[in-house]
Amino acid sequence: MEKALELFRQRNSAMTCVLTGEDKVVTLLVEESDLVVNADGEIDCSLETILRKNKVSTGDIHEWKIQRIQIIEVIEGKEKVIREYNPEMVLSLLQV
C-alpha cells in the first residue's frame, strides 16, 4: 500500500472529485488521507467520504442537477478520469 501512495506522491499527483451539472461544475479536492489502495493495487478513494467531508447532500445534487460525477487524477497538469459514477447510485449511497 505504501508503495502505491509513494508513487502517487512522486508523480506530483492530485485527485479531485468533479460534479458536473446542467449549469454548474463543482470541484472537490481529495485529501491524501482519503486515498486507499484497492485490490488491484491502484490508488482509489471513497466517493461517499469525499461528499460527506465537503457537506454535499442529496439536496445539493438535485439542486445542482448533477449529471456526472468523476474522480480525476491530475498528473503534471494532465487529467485522467479514474472513476465515473451515475448520480442516481450516488444519491442512494448518501441516503443510507
Phi, psi and omega in degrees: 000314181298327180297317180295317179292323178295319177298319178302315179294317182297326181284359182058046184270161171217153177240142176227158173246122184245122178254118184250122179245186180299315185236007188213142172237126180245126179247125180246131178283136176264121181283150180302327180294345179269354183278144175224165174254122183281182184298337179273002180081014181260152176289136181213175176207159180274116179299318180302317179298314181299313181295316181294318179300326182266009176056039175270122184252173175298324178299319178298315182298320176292312183300318181280356181052052182294130181248340182208139177232124183231145168259124186238133173261131179250117180239115180049046176083355179258135183263139177227122179286121180270316181217151173227135185240148173280127182303326180297321178294321180293321178299320180292326177297315185287340182277349181284000000 
